[in-house]
Structure formats: C-alpha cells, structure tokens
C-alpha cells in the first residue's frame, strides 16, 4: 500500500508571515506567536512534498501527534488536519478574502489574444489647434514590448499617406501629451516595438473629429484597434476583475493602477510569459485598504479538448414496409500549444446526418445551413450582457485545422488569402480550403521580415462578389447579394478618378468599429456617412467633385440553385534583397463559376525613406474573371460589368519623394505615376474593355511659413481615341493665421464623342478662419480662353461651423455657366452615442437618362436624413432616408430599426426597409422588407426566432437578382 502525504488537495506547507528574507547567521528563529521573525527563513517554506510511504507502513491509529510550535501544518481541502495551530493556510485565506471583496484572479493559457489601442482625451468632440491632447496607451502584452511611440500624422498633408508631424515616446499603458497641431485630418497611430525591432500599430485614431467609439478615459474596456501585428506572443492571459469596489478607490494589480467604473466594477488583463508569477492585488479606498497575493503558474504546454459522438439506429414501418435508418454525429475540438511554442487548433463536426453521409459537404444551399449562418448575438442584442461568442474554428466544411508558430501557419478551413503589396493582383478573399504562410525570423531595419511567402488552394462552395457603391451622403447601403458568408467581407473606401479609373487612395474599414453587416439581408451600416465625391484644387473643374468616393465591398455569397464547381489557388513570394529593395511575385488561378482565369505578376519596391519610394509592377491575365456590380443610389439598383474574356497585361510605375528625406531643407513632395492597361486585363479591381494609358505628376512645395505653391498635370487616353488631360498651377499665401488667399490656373483638354475642345480657367479663393471653430470662404472663377468646351465661370461661398454642443455644419454653394452646385452637411453627436445627420447634394455634372450630355442638369438634388438614438437603457432605434430627385426619375430609400429589451433576459428587434424608384423611361421598381425577431436567454434556457418578409417588384426593367 502506498500512502501519499498529499491526498486530493492536501498540502504540507511551511508558512511564514511577511516577506521571506535571506537567513541571518546566529539569528534567534524561535517562533513568536506562531510566526517566524522577519530575519529568518526556512528553505521548505511554502513548498508541498509528495512521496511514497515505506513498505508495510500503516496509518497511525488515534489522534495525530502534536506538532505545536514546529511551524508546520497539514491541510486537506482547506481544512487543517494536523500541525501547528498558529500557522494559517495563507492560500485558502487569500481565496476567502478575494471572494469577500468581490475580486477574482484567473488566468487562461489558451485564450491569450493580443490587444492594442490608444485612448485620447475629450474623445466625444473634435480637438482644436493648440489644445493639449493627452493620450493613453492600452495594450495587454507589455511584458513583450520594449518601447512605444505615438505618431501624429496629418493625412491631408503632402504625400499619399500624409505627413508625420511628430513621433512621441510613450511607455506601454502610459500617457503622453502634446499640443494639437493645425490640420483638417489630424490622426494618431500607436506603435509598439519588441526587443528585435518588430512592431505592432493601431489604425488611425482621429483628433480632428470625434472618436465615437465611446471609450472611457478611466476604465480599461478591452478594445482592440490593431492594424498591423508583427510581435509574437506566447503565454497566458491573467485577468484581475472585481465588483462592488468603491468608485473613489484605486486598485493596484499587475504593476498598474486602475480606477473602477461608476458602478464599482473593473477588469484588467495582461498576457504574461510562461513560468511562475506572484499576482499582487491591492485595493485602496477612503474607508479601507486590502492586500492580496496569489501565486500562479503559466505552463509551458497546455491543451483543452472536448468531443461528442451520437448514433441512432431505427426502423420505420409504414403500412408494412420496413426501412432501417442510421443517423449520427461526430464532433470534437482541440486547442493548445506545446513546449516549443507551436499552437494548434483542430475541430470537426459532421452534424446530424445519415451515417453514410457524415463526411460529405454540409454547407450546401438549404434552409438549415442558412439558419446555421445566422449569428443570434448580432440579430438579437441583449443589453447588459457582458459575454461574447468567439468562433475559434471557422469553417464551411467539416474540419478545421490550424498550426502556427512565430507567425508561420498552415490552415485548413476558412481563412483569408492575404495577397498584399500588389495593386493589380491583390486578393483578400475569405476561402474554405488550405492556406499557408511562412516568413523569416530575420528582420530588416524597418521591422519587416526579410522574406515571406503565402499560398492558398480551395474548392469553394461560394462565389466572390465585388460591389462598388457610390457614396450617397448616408450610412446605410444594400449589397447586391444576400446570404453572405459570415466574416468574408473586405470593406474599403476608395477615392477614384472618374475618367481614368485610377485609385487615388484606399482605406480599409474595421468591422465593428467602422461598419456593421447584416449577413442575412445583405446590408451594411457605416459608423459615419460617406459623401459621394471629394473636391479637387483651387480651380473647380467639376462642381460635383473631381474624384469619386466609393464604398467597395468584396465578399463571398451562397448562390441560389447553383452548385459551385472548380477550384481557386494562388500565392505570393516576396523578399527584401536589401533594407531598401523588395522584390515580389504573385500568381493566381481561378476556375469556379463563370471564371476561368490565370494571372501572374511581378513587382518591386525601393524605399528611399519613410515616405519616399519608387514602385513598379507588371501583371498579366488570361481568361475572364468575375466582373463587378456598381450602384449610385445606395444599392437599390445595380449595373453589372462583366469581365472580358481575353488576355491582357498591365504595367505601372509610381514614385513619391519627400524632399526633406532626400536631404533638402525645403518642405515638400514630388510624386509621379504612369500606367498602361491593355484591353482584356481583368482582376478583382480592374476590368479593362479598352486599352488605356495614363500618366501624371504633382509637385507640392511649402516655400515658407506663409507661402506654398503647387504644379500638377494628368493625362488619360484610350484606344477609342478618347483623351482627358488637366494641367495647372496654384499659389497659397497666408499673411497671418486668419486669412488665406489661393490663386489657381488650370488648362483642360477633352476629346470624346460627347465633347471635344480645350479650356483655360483661373480661380481666386479667399478663406477666413474667424475662430478655431468657424471659417468661411469665397470663390471667384472665370474662363480665360476656350475652344469647343463651354465656359466655366463660377461664384461660390462656403462655411464651416462647430457650435461646440455636438452640432457641426459645413456647406458650399456655387453657381455658374455649368449649373448650380451645392454640398451641405449637418451632424449632431451626443456622448451616449446618439447621432443625427442631414445632407443635401446637387451635382450639375450629370448625363441625363437619354445618354446625351446635359451640363445644365434638371436634377433637384439628393437629400439624406438619418440618425441613431439611444432612448434609454432598454430601447434604441435608428433610421435613414435618402431621396434623389431628377426631372424624369426619382428614388426614395428608407431604413428603420428598433431594439427593445424590457429586462436582461428578453430582447425584441424590428426592422423595416423600403425602396422605390419612379422612372418614366425605364419603369418603376419597389422593394419592401419587414423583419421581427425575439430572443430569450437565462442560465437554463436560450430561445430565439426571427421572421422576415421581403417583396420586390419592377416594371419593364427588373434589377439584377440579389442572391
């Protein structure tokens, strides 16, 4: 018989109060009141020993021997069995004290997810120039970070990525302050580095406008705004949380101070490396001071697994006809990591099915698969519920496998292709299949891996779709498809030249922060309204804006009544030959649905500085791709652009130079580009039906504090003898901080079936910054010479006003020989997240419905009105109306929704979508959709349901089907 000294949770412990010190020779170490003097130490203190008893050893009958005064005690499951009665079970007492104080210390070695964010002061309003800005770093892995910084950037400044105004050091989870600089698009980016120079950084956090994420300046809310992840982390997530703490108190834990929220709750999480850690928790409030200590060990390897198996055998007897059936289900999930730092996740689920069909594809188009793709947490929100559901093994098939180490991974399941650093062949589709990524551990001096490679291969059950929606001034847009694969969307806002199709700028949006998607209905709601265009320079060439703002949504959808066959595969390899020169190669093959395409390309990037580079790319495609759909009315009606079946190539050369990075003292930038796209070239972003060539340059110089000048030129030509070119010069003079004068001259040349000729215009714009919150401007423009083109004389006035109470108003109205143009916007933001917005836009640069050019358009403009209101803790609603009025066509789109939670268990949701077009030429179109949902959830029961009715009707011309 083997007797263990430790049985269950039996502990043999030497306890000493206070902090253990090094032994002091000749010290008197006799127990005083059951404790050791501070100067004494026992080597066995706090240790537990397990050992077998000798042969024929039996338990001693009768009461245990007295161990009084020895400093030892035996404890089983928190209850003393034998030992010195003056020695306490410190671990158990700590547990009881933490429980009494409503404080919990826990750790999860498998749930360590990196989070990086930054919080700015006065986030509910725009910040004014000269105002002191205080920013707070927020990350949960400071143990892996050697330094941090805040980058202050003017995105409206010179250069494609803006101008970096300052780089400020900041400690991880520390604070930094600086003066708000002048500018229209001032943002901050938080970047942190590890000891090897690898860095993570956040998305842009705005300063010039309100940061409407609603973050608290005191409490840590566990938000994540990471845009780039390069620092590897292995360890466990330690969480210290509590409730009913005095809001005026302070909690000290994990080496940091925390202020509880107004309700007395707090939470702090940090990722700690593998090993043993002493977690000290101290609560100080006006009434008392409590201190606790908990020892935890984060193991070198850990694993969690669960499995389910179910089988049913039955006999059906119908009128004497017997039929034997077998049904079953097999499911399991494994997640963990080993001592070498390899993380793995393996999951499989056959779902209930005939045993013979358990391993066949289960994400086919059927009602049950559609219901499985519904996320009840999104459609039936429950206020006050702090829990969340994380899909750790996303897959459209039966199995998911992911193995990862040091950012190298192999995946079978749903994953993103991530072919980046290429303009022509970029691919960010979310596919079901195999995906692998490798990158070297060697880094450049800029924190980039020396070499990396990505490959994917999939046989998708879904098809890709790319929707290009022109901004309407609103925030609600309808996609062209329904039943969208969850998490497959890639959303961006593109600024495009309407003539050449060149992408001037692209910004990716973040799910949950910048937008929300209704995957069942196929709609998207932006956090901020999106305008239809962006203005150009001093001379107003197009009163409606010189560049289009488009919402571009790429996603996967399940087709109706269509079995998707074929495969898609691709890959990219790139490497930094030196710290300045990167070479890359990309290849793709698509053979699903209507696509049958091969594409490959090569590119190089030469870095001359942080904002200076030279870039070149060549790509070639063979066969048709997928084309795209576009809409100018928020998704009510779509036009389809099919991909051409042919072979084409594309080449581009681009450079941008920051003069100060090149060693010059003058502040300014020089940029230039050239593109040659051959007919037949297609990709996810381009469908070239006619060969086209374009080039341009821009020189922007800040000659002095008061004087700046700019010269620019652009030229576009295609194989159908069309040409659009512009060239001009501008001078800006600011005698003081209040007044600015801008003079511009521009020459325009057009050649097309609609118009041919040239024109030279001159414009003078005066801007007065009355206060930091109020400015107005005047525009006077005249045509100096023209031939074949109409004159472009114009007078205009603009105003911007921030009333300081949540209301902001901005607008510009002009009139001239090309017609009346207007762009007026009013927005209201409240601290509770409620918002209102109104917009009116009148664009005279339209083609009428007959297809002939009519510069004096009879359009009455477009009205947008919407908002969101958090009425109270139980009710919230949103709504938006877009009304577009033309002479023979008008459209109205309305969307409303209400969420009501009478208590913490029950939630009701209601939604209404109405769309209508009245068109004298093409016919009318109407859409009505009503949805009603309910959800009940408590500790014993979870039940939910949703009912939706949709009806679409059209005359003569019916819009393309949405799904």
Secondary structure, DSSP 8 states (H G I E B T S, - for coil): ----S--TT-EEEE--SS------TT-----BTTB--TT---TTBT--------TT-----SS----TTSSEEEEETTEEEEE-TT---HHHHHHHHHHHTTEEEEEESS-----EEEEETTTTS---TT-EEEEEEEES-GGG-SEEEEEEEETTSSSTT-EEEEEEEE-TT-EEEEE--S-SSEEEEEEEE-TTS-EEEE--EESSS--TT---SSS------EEE------SEEEEEEESS--TTSEEEETTEEE---TTS-EEEEEEE-SEEEEEEEEEE-SS-EEEEEEEEEE-SSEEEEEEEEEEEEEEEEETTEEEEEEEEEEEEEEEEE-TTS-EEEEEEE--SEEGGGTTS----SSHHHHHHT--HHHHS--TT-------SS--SSSEEEEEEETTEEEEEEEEE--B-S-SSS-B--EEEEEEEEEE-S-B-TTS-BSEEEEEEEE--SSEEEEEEEE--SSSEEE-S-SSB-TT--EEEEEEEETTT--EEEEEE--BTTTEEEETTTTEEEESS---SEE--SSS-SSTT-SEEEEEEEEEEE--TT----EEEEEEEEEEESSSSEEEEEEEEEEEETT--EEEEEEEEEEESSSS-EEEEEEEEEES----EEEESSSSSS-EEE---SSEEEEEEEEEEEETTTTT-SSEEEEEEEEEEE-TT-B-SS-B-SS-EEEEEEEEEEE-SSSEEEEEEEEEEEETTS-EEEEEEEEEEE-SSSSEEEEEEEEEEEEESSS-EEEEEEEEEEEEEEEETTEEEEEEEEEEEEEEBS----EEEEEEEEE-SSSEEEEEEEEEETT--EEEEEEEEE-TTS-EEEEEEEE----B-TTSSB-SS----EEEEEEEEEE-SSSEEEEEEEEEEE-SSEEEEEEEEEEEE-SSSSEEEEEEEEEEEEEETTT--EEEEEEEEEEEEE-SS-EEEEEEEEEEEEESSS------
